[in-house]
């Protein structure tokens, strides 16, 4: 039996597809990869990808909050400068 070597980018792509909602069985059938391999990639790469996604989400929320604060401060500045 021969074993295939997969690139890290490909493994991350499969893990990201799984995290976005695709089932392991569907990914296994579509890409001709064993379920066991996909589960081991999820174990290795899943946490780091999830952590990155959480950080990006938190940063997006913070960015929106800061934009709202800037808008409020701009409004206050125009009101105070007109007096």
PyMOL Python script that loads the backbone (N, CA, C, O; Angstrom):
from pymol import cmd

cmd.read_pdbstr("""\
ATOM      1  N   UNK A   1       0.846  -1.175   0.000  1.00  0.00           N
ATOM      2  CA  UNK A   1       0.000   0.000   0.000  1.00  0.00           C
ATOM      3  C   UNK A   1       0.892   1.240   0.000  1.00  0.00           C
ATOM      4  O   UNK A   1       1.840   1.325   0.781  1.00  0.00           O
ATOM      5  N   UNK A   2       0.589   2.202  -0.878  1.00  0.00           N
ATOM      6  CA  UNK A   2       1.377   3.432  -0.934  1.00  0.00           C
ATOM      7  C   UNK A   2       0.647   4.541  -0.198  1.00  0.00           C
ATOM      8  O   UNK A   2      -0.582   4.599  -0.173  1.00  0.00           O
ATOM      9  N   UNK A   3       1.425   5.401   0.386  1.00  0.00           N
ATOM     10  CA  UNK A   3       0.870   6.531   1.115  1.00  0.00           C
ATOM     11  C   UNK A   3       1.140   7.811   0.343  1.00  0.00           C
ATOM     12  O   UNK A   3       2.242   8.029  -0.161  1.00  0.00           O
ATOM     13  N   UNK A   4       0.131   8.642   0.259  1.00  0.00           N
ATOM     14  CA  UNK A   4       0.282   9.925  -0.421  1.00  0.00           C
ATOM     15  C   UNK A   4       0.752  10.969   0.575  1.00  0.00           C
ATOM     16  O   UNK A   4       0.355  10.971   1.741  1.00  0.00           O
ATOM     17  N   UNK A   5       1.595  11.844   0.093  1.00  0.00           N
ATOM     18  CA  UNK A   5       2.031  12.992   0.888  1.00  0.00           C
ATOM     19  C   UNK A   5       1.259  14.203   0.373  1.00  0.00           C
ATOM     20  O   UNK A   5       1.250  14.475  -0.828  1.00  0.00           O
ATOM     21  N   UNK A   6       0.625  14.912   1.263  1.00  0.00           N
ATOM     22  CA  UNK A   6      -0.129  16.102   0.901  1.00  0.00           C
ATOM     23  C   UNK A   6       0.577  17.339   1.435  1.00  0.00           C
ATOM     24  O   UNK A   6       1.167  17.321   2.515  1.00  0.00           O
ATOM     25  N   UNK A   7       0.507  18.402   0.665  1.00  0.00           N
ATOM     26  CA  UNK A   7       1.099  19.678   1.077  1.00  0.00           C
ATOM     27  C   UNK A   7       0.284  20.272   2.226  1.00  0.00           C
ATOM     28  O   UNK A   7      -0.911  20.004   2.351  1.00  0.00           O
ATOM     29  N   UNK A   8       0.934  21.076   3.060  1.00  0.00           N
ATOM     30  CA  UNK A   8       0.256  21.724   4.186  1.00  0.00           C
ATOM     31  C   UNK A   8      -0.875  22.632   3.712  1.00  0.00           C
ATOM     32  O   UNK A   8      -1.923  22.705   4.353  1.00  0.00           O
ATOM     33  N   UNK A   9      -0.669  23.322   2.595  1.00  0.00           N
ATOM     34  CA  UNK A   9      -1.709  24.206   2.070  1.00  0.00           C
ATOM     35  C   UNK A   9      -2.978  23.422   1.730  1.00  0.00           C
ATOM     36  O   UNK A   9      -4.090  23.873   2.003  1.00  0.00           O
ATOM     37  N   UNK A  10      -2.796  22.253   1.136  1.00  0.00           N
ATOM     38  CA  UNK A  10      -3.942  21.410   0.794  1.00  0.00           C
ATOM     39  C   UNK A  10      -4.653  20.936   2.057  1.00  0.00           C
ATOM     40  O   UNK A  10      -5.882  20.926   2.119  1.00  0.00           O
ATOM     41  N   UNK A  11      -3.873  20.542   3.063  1.00  0.00           N
ATOM     42  CA  UNK A  11      -4.462  20.076   4.319  1.00  0.00           C
ATOM     43  C   UNK A  11      -5.263  21.195   4.979  1.00  0.00           C
ATOM     44  O   UNK A  11      -6.370  20.967   5.467  1.00  0.00           O
ATOM     45  N   UNK A  12      -4.700  22.408   4.992  1.00  0.00           N
ATOM     46  CA  UNK A  12      -5.409  23.554   5.570  1.00  0.00           C
ATOM     47  C   UNK A  12      -6.683  23.867   4.791  1.00  0.00           C
ATOM     48  O   UNK A  12      -7.699  24.241   5.376  1.00  0.00           O
ATOM     49  N   UNK A  13      -6.623  23.715   3.480  1.00  0.00           N
ATOM     50  CA  UNK A  13      -7.804  23.955   2.639  1.00  0.00           C
ATOM     51  C   UNK A  13      -8.921  22.983   3.017  1.00  0.00           C
ATOM     52  O   UNK A  13     -10.079  23.384   3.142  1.00  0.00           O
ATOM     53  N   UNK A  14      -8.581  21.729   3.195  1.00  0.00           N
ATOM     54  CA  UNK A  14      -9.567  20.710   3.567  1.00  0.00           C
ATOM     55  C   UNK A  14     -10.132  21.025   4.957  1.00  0.00           C
ATOM     56  O   UNK A  14     -11.341  20.924   5.167  1.00  0.00           O
ATOM     57  N   UNK A  15      -9.274  21.402   5.898  1.00  0.00           N
ATOM     58  CA  UNK A  15      -9.729  21.732   7.252  1.00  0.00           C
ATOM     59  C   UNK A  15     -10.655  22.946   7.204  1.00  0.00           C
ATOM     60  O   UNK A  15     -11.691  22.957   7.869  1.00  0.00           O
ATOM     61  N   UNK A  16     -10.295  23.965   6.426  1.00  0.00           N
ATOM     62  CA  UNK A  16     -11.150  25.148   6.305  1.00  0.00           C
ATOM     63  C   UNK A  16     -12.502  24.797   5.689  1.00  0.00           C
ATOM     64  O   UNK A  16     -13.530  25.332   6.104  1.00  0.00           O
ATOM     65  N   UNK A  17     -12.507  23.910   4.714  1.00  0.00           N
ATOM     66  CA  UNK A  17     -13.781  23.467   4.133  1.00  0.00           C
ATOM     67  C   UNK A  17     -14.630  22.775   5.194  1.00  0.00           C
ATOM     68  O   UNK A  17     -15.842  22.983   5.261  1.00  0.00           O
ATOM     69  N   UNK A  18     -13.991  21.955   6.018  1.00  0.00           N
ATOM     70  CA  UNK A  18     -14.726  21.275   7.088  1.00  0.00           C
ATOM     71  C   UNK A  18     -15.275  22.291   8.096  1.00  0.00           C
ATOM     72  O   UNK A  18     -16.425  22.187   8.522  1.00  0.00           O
ATOM     73  N   UNK A  19     -14.448  23.275   8.475  1.00  0.00           N
ATOM     74  CA  UNK A  19     -14.886  24.282   9.435  1.00  0.00           C
ATOM     75  C   UNK A  19     -16.002  25.154   8.882  1.00  0.00           C
ATOM     76  O   UNK A  19     -16.791  25.714   9.644  1.00  0.00           O
ATOM     77  N   UNK A  20     -16.073  25.273   7.559  1.00  0.00           N
ATOM     78  CA  UNK A  20     -17.129  26.082   6.958  1.00  0.00           C
ATOM     79  C   UNK A  20     -18.418  25.288   6.743  1.00  0.00           C
ATOM     80  O   UNK A  20     -19.393  25.829   6.220  1.00  0.00           O
ATOM     81  N   UNK A  21     -18.436  24.010   7.140  1.00  0.00           N
ATOM     82  CA  UNK A  21     -19.685  23.276   7.125  1.00  0.00           C
ATOM     83  C   UNK A  21     -19.730  22.002   6.315  1.00  0.00           C
ATOM     84  O   UNK A  21     -20.734  21.292   6.363  1.00  0.00           O
ATOM     85  N   UNK A  22     -18.694  21.683   5.579  1.00  0.00           N
ATOM     86  CA  UNK A  22     -18.691  20.444   4.800  1.00  0.00           C
ATOM     87  C   UNK A  22     -18.414  19.262   5.724  1.00  0.00           C
ATOM     88  O   UNK A  22     -17.610  19.361   6.651  1.00  0.00           O
ATOM     89  N   UNK A  23     -19.079  18.162   5.464  1.00  0.00           N
ATOM     90  CA  UNK A  23     -18.865  16.981   6.299  1.00  0.00           C
ATOM     91  C   UNK A  23     -17.579  16.268   5.895  1.00  0.00           C
ATOM     92  O   UNK A  23     -17.108  16.394   4.765  1.00  0.00           O
ATOM     93  N   UNK A  24     -17.028  15.526   6.831  1.00  0.00           N
ATOM     94  CA  UNK A  24     -15.808  14.771   6.569  1.00  0.00           C
ATOM     95  C   UNK A  24     -16.061  13.733   5.480  1.00  0.00           C
ATOM     96  O   UNK A  24     -15.205  13.512   4.623  1.00  0.00           O
ATOM     97  N   UNK A  25     -17.219  13.102   5.510  1.00  0.00           N
ATOM     98  CA  UNK A  25     -17.549  12.086   4.509  1.00  0.00           C
ATOM     99  C   UNK A  25     -17.584  12.692   3.109  1.00  0.00           C
ATOM    100  O   UNK A  25     -17.062  12.103   2.163  1.00  0.00           O
ATOM    101  N   UNK A  26     -18.200  13.871   2.977  1.00  0.00           N
ATOM    102  CA  UNK A  26     -18.262  14.522   1.664  1.00  0.00           C
ATOM    103  C   UNK A  26     -16.867  14.904   1.169  1.00  0.00           C
ATOM    104  O   UNK A  26     -16.536  14.700   0.001  1.00  0.00           O
ATOM    105  N   UNK A  27     -16.063  15.453   2.061  1.00  0.00           N
ATOM    106  CA  UNK A  27     -14.700  15.829   1.677  1.00  0.00           C
ATOM    107  C   UNK A  27     -13.875  14.595   1.306  1.00  0.00           C
ATOM    108  O   UNK A  27     -13.081  14.625   0.366  1.00  0.00           O
ATOM    109  N   UNK A  28     -14.073  13.526   2.049  1.00  0.00           N
ATOM    110  CA  UNK A  28     -13.359  12.285   1.779  1.00  0.00           C
ATOM    111  C   UNK A  28     -13.697  11.751   0.390  1.00  0.00           C
ATOM    112  O   UNK A  28     -12.811  11.364  -0.371  1.00  0.00           O
ATOM    113  N   UNK A  29     -14.974  11.735   0.075  1.00  0.00           N
ATOM    114  CA  UNK A  29     -15.399  11.239  -1.233  1.00  0.00           C
ATOM    115  C   UNK A  29     -14.959  12.158  -2.366  1.00  0.00           C
ATOM    116  O   UNK A  29     -14.515  11.681  -3.411  1.00  0.00           O
ATOM    117  N   UNK A  30     -15.074  13.454  -2.174  1.00  0.00           N
ATOM    118  CA  UNK A  30     -14.765  14.408  -3.236  1.00  0.00           C
ATOM    119  C   UNK A  30     -13.273  14.460  -3.561  1.00  0.00           C
ATOM    120  O   UNK A  30     -12.895  14.628  -4.720  1.00  0.00           O
ATOM    121  N   UNK A  31     -12.429  14.316  -2.546  1.00  0.00           N
ATOM    122  CA  UNK A  31     -10.992  14.473  -2.755  1.00  0.00           C
ATOM    123  C   UNK A  31     -10.218  13.164  -2.667  1.00  0.00           C
ATOM    124  O   UNK A  31      -8.989  13.158  -2.739  1.00  0.00           O
ATOM    125  N   UNK A  32     -10.934  12.062  -2.511  1.00  0.00           N
ATOM    126  CA  UNK A  32     -10.312  10.725  -2.444  1.00  0.00           C
ATOM    127  C   UNK A  32      -9.260  10.646  -1.326  1.00  0.00           C
ATOM    128  O   UNK A  32      -8.126  10.213  -1.531  1.00  0.00           O
ATOM    129  N   UNK A  33      -9.694  11.087  -0.132  1.00  0.00           N
ATOM    130  CA  UNK A  33      -8.839  11.076   1.050  1.00  0.00           C
ATOM    131  C   UNK A  33      -9.555  10.251   2.123  1.00  0.00           C
ATOM    132  O   UNK A  33     -10.784  10.256   2.192  1.00  0.00           O
ATOM    133  N   UNK A  34      -8.800   9.554   2.945  1.00  0.00           N
ATOM    134  CA  UNK A  34      -9.441   8.770   3.996  1.00  0.00           C
ATOM    135  C   UNK A  34      -9.998   9.673   5.091  1.00  0.00           C
ATOM    136  O   UNK A  34      -9.477  10.758   5.350  1.00  0.00           O
ATOM    137  N   UNK A  35     -11.063   9.203   5.723  1.00  0.00           N
ATOM    138  CA  UNK A  35     -11.658   9.942   6.836  1.00  0.00           C
ATOM    139  C   UNK A  35     -10.642  10.153   7.951  1.00  0.00           C
ATOM    140  O   UNK A  35     -10.587  11.221   8.561  1.00  0.00           O
ATOM    141  N   UNK A  36      -9.841   9.129   8.209  1.00  0.00           N
ATOM    142  CA  UNK A  36      -8.850   9.187   9.276  1.00  0.00           C
ATOM    143  C   UNK A  36      -7.851  10.315   9.038  1.00  0.00           C
ATOM    144  O   UNK A  36      -7.492  11.040   9.965  1.00  0.00           O
ATOM    145  N   UNK A  37      -7.406  10.460   7.791  1.00  0.00           N
ATOM    146  CA  UNK A  37      -6.458  11.522   7.467  1.00  0.00           C
ATOM    147  C   UNK A  37      -7.087  12.889   7.722  1.00  0.00           C
ATOM    148  O   UNK A  37      -6.450  13.772   8.297  1.00  0.00           O
ATOM    149  N   UNK A  38      -8.329  13.062   7.296  1.00  0.00           N
ATOM    150  CA  UNK A  38      -9.002  14.351   7.477  1.00  0.00           C
ATOM    151  C   UNK A  38      -9.170  14.649   8.965  1.00  0.00           C
ATOM    152  O   UNK A  38      -8.922  15.774   9.401  1.00  0.00           O
ATOM    153  N   UNK A  39      -9.587  13.659   9.743  1.00  0.00           N
ATOM    154  CA  UNK A  39      -9.746  13.880  11.180  1.00  0.00           C
ATOM    155  C   UNK A  39      -8.413  14.247  11.840  1.00  0.00           C
ATOM    156  O   UNK A  39      -8.384  15.093  12.733  1.00  0.00           O
ATOM    157  N   UNK A  40      -7.326  13.632  11.419  1.00  0.00           N
ATOM    158  CA  UNK A  40      -6.029  13.973  12.007  1.00  0.00           C
ATOM    159  C   UNK A  40      -5.609  15.382  11.598  1.00  0.00           C
ATOM    160  O   UNK A  40      -4.996  16.089  12.398  1.00  0.00           O
ATOM    161  N   UNK A  41      -5.924  15.808  10.372  1.00  0.00           N
ATOM    162  CA  UNK A  41      -5.616  17.176   9.940  1.00  0.00           C
ATOM    163  C   UNK A  41      -6.444  18.182  10.730  1.00  0.00           C
ATOM    164  O   UNK A  41      -5.954  19.252  11.092  1.00  0.00           O
ATOM    165  N   UNK A  42      -7.691  17.835  10.993  1.00  0.00           N
ATOM    166  CA  UNK A  42      -8.550  18.726  11.785  1.00  0.00           C
ATOM    167  C   UNK A  42      -7.965  18.893  13.177  1.00  0.00           C
ATOM    168  O   UNK A  42      -7.959  19.989  13.735  1.00  0.00           O
ATOM    169  N   UNK A  43      -7.472  17.788  13.729  1.00  0.00           N
ATOM    170  CA  UNK A  43      -6.873  17.848  15.066  1.00  0.00           C
ATOM    171  C   UNK A  43      -5.630  18.739  15.062  1.00  0.00           C
ATOM    172  O   UNK A  43      -5.403  19.492  16.009  1.00  0.00           O
ATOM    173  N   UNK A  44      -4.833  18.655  14.011  1.00  0.00           N
ATOM    174  CA  UNK A  44      -3.591  19.427  13.930  1.00  0.00           C
ATOM    175  C   UNK A  44      -3.857  20.886  13.559  1.00  0.00           C
ATOM    176  O   UNK A  44      -3.387  21.799  14.239  1.00  0.00           O
ATOM    177  N   UNK A  45      -4.610  21.102  12.485  1.00  0.00           N
ATOM    178  CA  UNK A  45      -4.773  22.443  11.929  1.00  0.00           C
ATOM    179  C   UNK A  45      -6.052  23.147  12.372  1.00  0.00           C
ATOM    180  O   UNK A  45      -6.167  24.364  12.231  1.00  0.00           O
ATOM    181  N   UNK A  46      -7.000  22.404  12.897  1.00  0.00           N
ATOM    182  CA  UNK A  46      -8.292  22.978  13.240  1.00  0.00           C
ATOM    183  C   UNK A  46      -8.230  24.037  14.309  1.00  0.00           C
ATOM    184  O   UNK A  46      -8.894  25.066  14.194  1.00  0.00           O
ATOM    185  N   UNK A  47      -7.454  23.815  15.343  1.00  0.00           N
ATOM    186  CA  UNK A  47      -7.367  24.788  16.429  1.00  0.00           C
ATOM    187  C   UNK A  47      -6.746  26.084  15.962  1.00  0.00           C
ATOM    188  O   UNK A  47      -7.245  27.163  16.280  1.00  0.00           O
ATOM    189  N   UNK A  48      -5.666  25.993  15.213  1.00  0.00           N
ATOM    190  CA  UNK A  48      -5.005  27.225  14.772  1.00  0.00           C
ATOM    191  C   UNK A  48      -5.898  28.010  13.827  1.00  0.00           C
ATOM    192  O   UNK A  48      -5.921  29.239  13.892  1.00  0.00           O
ATOM    193  N   UNK A  49      -6.634  27.336  12.951  1.00  0.00           N
ATOM    194  CA  UNK A  49      -7.528  28.032  12.024  1.00  0.00           C
ATOM    195  C   UNK A  49      -8.690  28.659  12.786  1.00  0.00           C
ATOM    196  O   UNK A  49      -9.093  29.786  12.497  1.00  0.00           O
ATOM    197  N   UNK A  50      -9.229  27.927  13.762  1.00  0.00           N
ATOM    198  CA  UNK A  50     -10.327  28.461  14.560  1.00  0.00           C
ATOM    199  C   UNK A  50      -9.860  29.668  15.354  1.00  0.00           C
ATOM    200  O   UNK A  50     -10.577  30.663  15.448  1.00  0.00           O
ATOM    201  N   UNK A  51      -8.678  29.591  15.918  1.00  0.00           N
ATOM    202  CA  UNK A  51      -8.135  30.710  16.676  1.00  0.00           C
ATOM    203  C   UNK A  51      -7.958  31.927  15.784  1.00  0.00           C
ATOM    204  O   UNK A  51      -8.287  33.041  16.192  1.00  0.00           O
ATOM    205  N   UNK A  52      -7.448  31.738  14.579  1.00  0.00           N
ATOM    206  CA  UNK A  52      -7.280  32.849  13.645  1.00  0.00           C
ATOM    207  C   UNK A  52      -8.624  33.460  13.292  1.00  0.00           C
ATOM    208  O   UNK A  52      -8.754  34.682  13.214  1.00  0.00           O
ATOM    209  N   UNK A  53      -9.620  32.620  13.079  1.00  0.00           N
ATOM    210  CA  UNK A  53     -10.952  33.124  12.745  1.00  0.00           C
ATOM    211  C   UNK A  53     -11.531  33.913  13.907  1.00  0.00           C
ATOM    212  O   UNK A  53     -12.153  34.954  13.694  1.00  0.00           O
ATOM    213  N   UNK A  54     -11.339  33.440  15.126  1.00  0.00           N
ATOM    214  CA  UNK A  54     -11.837  34.152  16.303  1.00  0.00           C
ATOM    215  C   UNK A  54     -11.144  35.495  16.453  1.00  0.00           C
ATOM    216  O   UNK A  54     -11.793  36.491  16.772  1.00  0.00           O
ATOM    217  N   UNK A  55      -9.848  35.538  16.229  1.00  0.00           N
ATOM    218  CA  UNK A  55      -9.104  36.795  16.327  1.00  0.00           C
ATOM    219  C   UNK A  55      -9.596  37.775  15.272  1.00  0.00           C
ATOM    220  O   UNK A  55      -9.786  38.957  15.558  1.00  0.00           O
ATOM    221  N   UNK A  56      -9.801  37.285  14.051  1.00  0.00           N
ATOM    222  CA  UNK A  56     -10.302  38.160  12.985  1.00  0.00           C
ATOM    223  C   UNK A  56     -11.686  38.697  13.320  1.00  0.00           C
ATOM    224  O   UNK A  56     -11.972  39.868  13.069  1.00  0.00           O
ATOM    225  N   UNK A  57     -12.540  37.864  13.879  1.00  0.00           N
ATOM    226  CA  UNK A  57     -13.884  38.297  14.253  1.00  0.00           C
ATOM    227  C   UNK A  57     -13.828  39.352  15.350  1.00  0.00           C
ATOM    228  O   UNK A  57     -14.532  40.359  15.283  1.00  0.00           O
ATOM    229  N   UNK A  58     -12.991  39.124  16.359  1.00  0.00           N
ATOM    230  CA  UNK A  58     -12.840  40.091  17.443  1.00  0.00           C
ATOM    231  C   UNK A  58     -12.293  41.419  16.923  1.00  0.00           C
ATOM    232  O   UNK A  58     -12.739  42.485  17.348  1.00  0.00           O
ATOM    233  N   UNK A  59     -11.343  41.357  16.017  1.00  0.00           N
ATOM    234  CA  UNK A  59     -10.774  42.576  15.456  1.00  0.00           C
ATOM    235  C   UNK A  59     -11.806  43.332  14.622  1.00  0.00           C
ATOM    236  O   UNK A  59     -11.838  44.562  14.638  1.00  0.00           O
ATOM    237  N   UNK A  60     -12.639  42.609  13.902  1.00  0.00           N
ATOM    238  CA  UNK A  60     -13.694  43.252  13.114  1.00  0.00           C
ATOM    239  C   UNK A  60     -14.689  43.968  14.021  1.00  0.00           C
ATOM    240  O   UNK A  60     -15.110  45.088  13.730  1.00  0.00           O
ATOM    241  N   UNK A  61     -15.058  43.325  15.109  1.00  0.00           N
ATOM    242  CA  UNK A  61     -15.984  43.944  16.058  1.00  0.00           C
ATOM    243  C   UNK A  61     -15.369  45.196  16.678  1.00  0.00           C
ATOM    244  O   UNK A  61     -16.032  46.225  16.801  1.00  0.00           O
ATOM    245  N   UNK A  62     -14.110  45.104  17.063  1.00  0.00           N
ATOM    246  CA  UNK A  62     -13.415  46.252  17.646  1.00  0.00           C
ATOM    247  C   UNK A  62     -13.313  47.393  16.636  1.00  0.00           C
ATOM    248  O   UNK A  62     -13.491  48.560  16.985  1.00  0.00           O
ATOM    249  N   UNK A  63     -13.029  47.048  15.396  1.00  0.00           N
ATOM    250  CA  UNK A  63     -12.936  48.052  14.341  1.00  0.00           C
ATOM    251  C   UNK A  63     -14.267  48.783  14.161  1.00  0.00           C
ATOM    252  O   UNK A  63     -14.284  50.007  14.025  1.00  0.00           O
ATOM    253  N   UNK A  64     -15.372  48.053  14.160  1.00  0.00           N
ATOM    254  CA  UNK A  64     -16.695  48.671  14.032  1.00  0.00           C
ATOM    255  C   UNK A  64     -16.991  49.590  15.219  1.00  0.00           C
ATOM    256  O   UNK A  64     -17.530  50.683  15.046  1.00  0.00           O
ATOM    257  N   UNK A  65     -16.638  49.142  16.418  1.00  0.00           N
ATOM    258  CA  UNK A  65     -16.857  49.959  17.612  1.00  0.00           C
ATOM    259  C   UNK A  65     -16.076  51.261  17.524  1.00  0.00           C
ATOM    260  O   UNK A  65     -16.594  52.331  17.844  1.00  0.00           O
ATOM    261  N   UNK A  66     -14.836  51.161  17.092  1.00  0.00           N
ATOM    262  CA  UNK A  66     -13.997  52.350  16.979  1.00  0.00           C
ATOM    263  C   UNK A  66     -14.508  53.305  15.903  1.00  0.00           C
ATOM    264  O   UNK A  66     -14.440  54.522  16.075  1.00  0.00           O
ATOM    265  N   UNK A  67     -15.010  52.773  14.813  1.00  0.00           N
ATOM    266  CA  UNK A  67     -15.587  53.623  13.766  1.00  0.00           C
ATOM    267  C   UNK A  67     -16.793  54.397  14.297  1.00  0.00           C
ATOM    268  O   UNK A  67     -16.973  55.571  13.975  1.00  0.00           O
ATOM    269  N   UNK A  68     -17.616  53.736  15.109  1.00  0.00           N
ATOM    270  CA  UNK A  68     -18.776  54.414  15.707  1.00  0.00           C
ATOM    271  C   UNK A  68     -18.326  55.515  16.657  1.00  0.00           C
ATOM    272  O   UNK A  68     -18.908  56.600  16.673  1.00  0.00           O
ATOM    273  N   UNK A  69     -17.295  55.242  17.445  1.00  0.00           N
ATOM    274  CA  UNK A  69     -16.782  56.251  18.363  1.00  0.00           C
ATOM    275  C   UNK A  69     -16.235  57.460  17.616  1.00  0.00           C
ATOM    276  O   UNK A  69     -16.466  58.600  18.021  1.00  0.00           O
ATOM    277  N   UNK A  70     -15.516  57.219  16.536  1.00  0.00           N
ATOM    278  CA  UNK A  70     -14.978  58.319  15.735  1.00  0.00           C
ATOM    279  C   UNK A  70     -16.110  59.153  15.156  1.00  0.00           C
ATOM    280  O   UNK A  70     -16.030  60.381  15.149  1.00  0.00           O
ATOM    281  N   UNK A  71     -17.162  58.505  14.670  1.00  0.00           N
ATOM    282  CA  UNK A  71     -18.298  59.228  14.114  1.00  0.00           C
ATOM    283  C   UNK A  71     -18.960  60.100  15.178  1.00  0.00           C
ATOM    284  O   UNK A  71     -19.339  61.238  14.900  1.00  0.00           O
ATOM    285  N   UNK A  72     -19.099  59.579  16.381  1.00  0.00           N
ATOM    286  CA  UNK A  72     -19.699  60.344  17.484  1.00  0.00           C
ATOM    287  C   UNK A  72     -18.805  61.527  17.841  1.00  0.00           C
ATOM    288  O   UNK A  72     -19.301  62.633  18.060  1.00  0.00           O
ATOM    289  N   UNK A  73     -17.514  61.308  17.900  1.00  0.00           N
ATOM    290  CA  UNK A  73     -16.590  62.395  18.226  1.00  0.00           C
ATOM    291  C   UNK A  73     -16.585  63.478  17.143  1.00  0.00           C
ATOM    292  O   UNK A  73     -16.467  64.663  17.456  1.00  0.00           O
ATOM    293  N   UNK A  74     -16.710  63.085  15.887  1.00  0.00           N
ATOM    294  CA  UNK A  74     -16.782  64.063  14.798  1.00  0.00           C
ATOM    295  C   UNK A  74     -18.042  64.914  14.944  1.00  0.00           C
ATOM    296  O   UNK A  74     -18.001  66.131  14.761  1.00  0.00           O
ATOM    297  N   UNK A  75     -19.159  64.271  15.273  1.00  0.00           N
ATOM    298  CA  UNK A  75     -20.411  65.005  15.476  1.00  0.00           C
ATOM    299  C   UNK A  75     -20.262  65.981  16.642  1.00  0.00           C
ATOM    300  O   UNK A  75     -20.687  67.131  16.535  1.00  0.00           O
ATOM    301  N   UNK A  76     -19.675  65.551  17.735  1.00  0.00           N
ATOM    302  CA  UNK A  76     -19.491  66.398  18.903  1.00  0.00           C
ATOM    303  C   UNK A  76     -18.581  67.571  18.567  1.00  0.00           C
ATOM    304  O   UNK A  76     -18.809  68.686  19.036  1.00  0.00           O
ATOM    305  N   UNK A  77     -17.575  67.337  17.775  1.00  0.00           N
ATOM    306  CA  UNK A  77     -16.644  68.390  17.406  1.00  0.00           C
ATOM    307  C   UNK A  77     -17.333  69.461  16.548  1.00  0.00           C
ATOM    308  O   UNK A  77     -17.092  70.654  16.733  1.00  0.00           O
ATOM    309  N   UNK A  78     -18.178  69.039  15.623  1.00  0.00           N
ATOM    310  CA  UNK A  78     -18.892  70.018  14.798  1.00  0.00           C
ATOM    311  C   UNK A  78     -19.884  70.808  15.630  1.00  0.00           C
ATOM    312  O   UNK A  78     -20.057  72.007  15.407  1.00  0.00           O
ATOM    313  N   UNK A  79     -20.537  70.165  16.582  1.00  0.00           N
ATOM    314  CA  UNK A  79     -21.481  70.871  17.451  1.00  0.00           C
ATOM    315  C   UNK A  79     -20.761  71.866  18.333  1.00  0.00           C
ATOM    316  O   UNK A  79     -21.211  73.003  18.477  1.00  0.00           O
ATOM    317  N   UNK A  80     -19.646  71.461  18.931  1.00  0.00           N
ATOM    318  CA  UNK A  80     -18.902  72.348  19.826  1.00  0.00           C
ATOM    319  C   UNK A  80     -18.208  73.489  19.076  1.00  0.00           C
ATOM    320  O   UNK A  80     -18.081  74.593  19.605  1.00  0.00           O
ATOM    321  N   UNK A  81     -17.763  73.225  17.854  1.00  0.00           N
ATOM    322  CA  UNK A  81     -17.070  74.268  17.101  1.00  0.00           C
ATOM    323  C   UNK A  81     -18.014  75.319  16.535  1.00  0.00           C
ATOM    324  O   UNK A  81     -17.579  76.424  16.210  1.00  0.00           O
ATOM    325  N   UNK A  82     -19.310  74.993  16.410  1.00  0.00           N
ATOM    326  CA  UNK A  82     -20.282  75.943  15.876  1.00  0.00           C
ATOM    327  C   UNK A  82     -20.733  76.943  16.942  1.00  0.00           C
ATOM    328  O   UNK A  82     -21.331  77.962  16.597  1.00  0.00           O
ATOM    329  N   UNK A  83     -20.472  76.691  18.202  1.00  0.00           N
ATOM    330  CA  UNK A  83     -20.902  77.596  19.294  1.00  0.00           C
ATOM    331  C   UNK A  83     -19.959  78.728  19.494  1.00  0.00           C
ATOM    332  O   UNK A  83     -20.179  79.568  20.366  1.00  0.00           O
TER     333      UNK A  83
END
""", "prot")
cmd.dss("prot")
cmd.show_as("cartoon", "prot")
cmd.util.cbc("prot")
cmd.orient("prot")
